[in-house]
Amino acid sequence: MHLRMPTLSLAALRFAAVALALTPSISVAEIHGPICSWHDDDPTSSMTVQWIEKVNADMEENKWFEDTAGFGDSDNDDETMLLMLDKHQVLHIRKTFKAESLPRIGHDTFMGHWQAVAELPDGGGTRESRLRFFQTRDGVTAEVEVDGKTIKIDKVEIKDKVATFHFPFEAEGLTGTVHIEITRDDKAENFEGKYTFKDAQDAELATGKFTGTRPPQPEKHPLVGGWKVAITLPDGKVEQLPAVITKEGDGFKGVFPENDNRTLQGIELKADKQFSGTFDYETSGLKGIVHLKAELKDDRLAGDWSFSVNSNEVAKGKWEASKNVEDDDTILAPFDLEKIRLSLNIYYDDAFIAYLNGKEVLRSGVVDQEDGTRTIQGHEAEWETFDIDDKFLDLLVEGDQNVLAIEGWNLSINSPDFSLHPELQFRVGDEKDPRTVIGKNETWQFLLGKPQEDWTTASIKVEELVQPPKNLTPFSIRYARRGSDDWSTIKAEPRPFADTGHVIHMSKITGLKPDTAYQFVINSEIPYSSPQVGTSFFFRTAPDKVSADGVAFVTGGDMFHKRNLLDAMNHQAGMQNPVFALLGGDLAYANGKDSWRWCDWVDSWHNEAVTQGDNLVPMVVAIGNQECNGEIKDEPADKVKDYKPTEHAKFYYSLFVGAQKRKSSDYVIDFGDYMSIVLLDSNHTQTPESQKAWLEETLRERQSRPNLFTCHHRPTYGTLVKEDEKDVREHWVPLFEKYGVDVAFENDHHVYKRTLPIKEDKIDYTNGVVYMGDGAWGVDVRNIDWKEMQKREYLHRGENLNHLIKVTVKPGLQLYEAFLSDGRRFDSYPRLIAK
């Protein structure tokens, strides 16, 4: 029988690491999987088996590399696992960061750019110049640009509306100093004053009028820009949520960048300045949607909010927001050091020393001895927060040239459990919740060995990591028909798991029989400690024809917000005994950066998506936006051609063999001559328009298939919880209709949806395409506006429920059923097919 592997505890892993350190001939690492998949393969005669191995990287000494925090030598919480045991006691890491997110004091209204004009004496005309004021820690400085030459002014005196300063100047062979006194108007849009030109003996040579105006600014939509949002909670406390709103075509895009880039959705500003928007929110175990309504007046929003769970209002209150006046034309003020509390939140085992711009600011567990040696005190790996003394805040500099550098120390060179995972945070005033400057799982420069003396401040040359690492365990797979002793062996090919330093091992088994159960075993050519090695697992190939009982598969997308939701639906997927699962994107919700979520996602599928006959359920996957760290739809038109899918969706493209091989995410799976499924990329790493010619050719060649399906992520006929994908409707829908697609499976909107058959945006029971989805496998569901939904006749069924869809194809019949994670069916739709 298939053995479901329990998750090993941290303590158990450490015990194993200590014990195995005494036996060098045994390799120990961490395996996630295996899983089975088809990607551009024949599902009736092949199966791809893959798993992720988190390995300890044996790095070249005294060279700087880059990889993801946290760093470690055994803990399963570590993202970059380094081979340090018996080799290195200390790891050096460093990261540059911008300090622009820190709070700043208010600006004097002189700050910024001015266009100035000086009237020359004796009717000599005028001389134009540019003037720019800066506010620094030591006061106000300025620059004057005249005749193509820039002159720096070290000190500007400002009192009320009057500014005075002077600078050296040479004109018509005379050398002296220009003294300027100007007075601005109340709106800080104009100033008037005078200049006086004096020689070295302070004798007045010339005087005249000096005026200035602000340069014209491009017009912006009143919503576009940065906002300081303040929501008053029911207990009277105020939650600050800085937001940024941009214009996206005819609509808007909003994010809360300091809150995990949470999205502000459904933004609208009506002609009467009435604003509305929503965002997902969770508090005290309740997950729902915050609805914002307000009136825009003088760059301020003020109105009401309400928090709804499953369409039921739970709480409400007031909120307001003010426009962030700091834009590209404003000179930033210095940091408000009296209000900032900077802190280091760090997961470490055993000790560390932290430096800010070259100066030590924190240490824990490292004791300097009189003889120049250091003693390290033990500390078990856990998160701990250290406040950085206010006296070090003056070390911060403008821009992105700040460097946080850390020495991470192990208890001894032969200690088997080292960890180092930092996070730089700050608070303002009496805030309880910290804001983030350097977040978890970001990329750091790191070095094993002895760094240069100025490593805490210098510009560092970073070497490219060898991918995959050199110290790999050679694996193979033995496989046979289930119950047979006639075994075959195939090598497992290693490939880098993106840029994590970890490895994907993959075997594509071919020459199999249709509709046949197989068993396989992962073998290692050297002794290897892992419960997956040597254990029997099972899979079944797809049938090459449809029997009277039919062929069934499950489908859905948007899988992983929380592990318990993912596990429950994956388990139900297995209980439906499908031939495979069609997964429509937003798989691990890793956003192209959090590799640990892929490991968890693979583990959940391996452990839970198992049929009642103990077969692993093979997956067929489409790509979604959460696979990417930046979508092609957000690229400017002139940059689309330079978009690199394998960099922006690096985990997806490295985990699935077909995607990496073809470097594209669209493909087709043919099941004998009875069913074809076309997988598409709805503006994530490929544009819909770029896939149009391939899609037409693919559908044209498969018109005779009695069951013809497509799958993509973003819906074109959704339930209005989010906007429909216009590019999909323009470029794909006419082809779906032309070539007789039965159902297009869609995702992304976190609800259940089923349309009536549609053709040319109208209900057509004979020739229409049904659209089903919409991606609520293991994520928080969204609320449907039922009144708005009813305005679209073709939207036949909508539910805000986590679900999967089971599809059974039989001769002349397709049956669609929607199930909850506990196995209850809540929708059923039979459809006769004439093909």
Salt bridges, closest charged atoms under 4 A:
GLU30 OE2 - HIS32 NE2 2.84
ASP40 OD2 - ARG662 NE 3.56
ASP41 OD1 - LYS508 NZ 2.82
GLU53 OE1 - HIS505 NE2 2.69
ASP58 OD2 - LYS87 NZ 3.06
GLU60 OE2 - LYS63 NZ 3.21
GLU61 OE2 - HIS88 NE2 3.43
ASP75 OD2 - ARG14 NH2 2.97
GLU143 OE2 - LYS152 NZ 2.95
ASP147 OD2 - ARG127 NH1 2.60
GLU157 OE2 - LYS155 NZ 3.91
ASP186 OD1 - LYS161 NZ 2.02
ASP202 OD1 - LYS198 NZ 3.77
ASP280 OD2 - ARG782 NH2 3.95
GLU282 OE1 - LYS562 NZ 2.83
ASP304 OD1 - LYS318 NZ 2.70
GLU320 OE2 - ARG300 NH2 3.74
ASP329 OD1 - HIS113 NE2 3.29
ASP336 OD2 - LYS339 NZ 3.59
ASP349 OD2 - ARG14 NH2 3.53
GLU360 OE2 - ARG363 NE 2.79
ASP368 OD2 - ARG363 NH1 3.21
ASP368 OD1 - ARG374 NE 2.76
GLU380 OE1 - ARG14 NH1 2.67
GLU382 OE2 - HIS379 NE2 3.82
GLU384 OE1 - HIS379 NE2 3.08
ASP394 OD1 - ARG137 NH1 3.93
GLU398 OE1 - ARG104 NH1 3.37
GLU407 OE1 - ARG374 NH1 3.13
ASP417 OD2 - ARG14 NE 3.51
GLU431 OE2 - ARG435 NH2 2.44
GLU442 OE1 - LYS95 NZ 3.52
ASP499 OD1 - LYS650 NZ 2.99
ASP515 OD1 - ARG540 NE 3.06
ASP558 OD2 - HIS713 NE2 3.97
ASP558 OD2 - HIS750 NE2 3.15
ASP567 OD1 - ARG563 NE 2.82
ASP586 OD2 - HIS713 NE2 3.05
ASP603 OD2 - HIS32 ND1 2.72
GLU608 OE1 - HIS571 ND1 3.41
GLU631 OE2 - HIS684 ND1 2.56
GLU631 OE1 - ARG714 NH2 2.80
ASP634 OD2 - LYS253 NZ 3.65
ASP642 OD2 - LYS641 NZ 3.90
GLU647 OE2 - LYS644 NZ 3.89
ASP666 OD1 - ARG662 NH2 3.76
ASP670 OD1 - ARG702 NE 2.75
ASP670 OD1 - ARG705 NH1 3.46
GLU696 OE2 - ARG700 NH2 3.91
GLU696 OE2 - LYS738 NZ 3.08
GLU701 OE1 - ARG702 NH1 3.42
ASP724 OD2 - ARG729 NH2 3.16
ASP724 OD2 - ARG792 NH1 2.86
GLU725 OE1 - LYS633 NZ 3.54
GLU730 OE1 - HIS731 NE2 3.77
ASP742 OD2 - LYS835 NZ 3.25
GLU746 OE2 - HIS712 NE2 3.03
GLU746 OE1 - LYS753 NZ 2.47
ASP748 OD1 - HIS713 NE2 3.05
ASP748 OD2 - LYS722 NZ 3.08
ASP748 OD2 - HIS749 NE2 3.83
ASP774 OD1 - LYS753 NZ 2.97
ASP780 OD1 - LYS287 NZ 3.43
ASP780 OD2 - HIS561 ND1 3.63
ASP780 OD2 - LYS562 NZ 3.88
GLU788 OE2 - LYS791 NZ 2.80
GLU799 OE2 - ARG797 NE 3.02
GLU817 OE2 - ARG825 NH1 2.71
ASP822 OD2 - ARG824 NE 2.73
ASP827 OD2 - ARG754 NE 2.92
ASP827 OD1 - ARG797 NH1 3.12
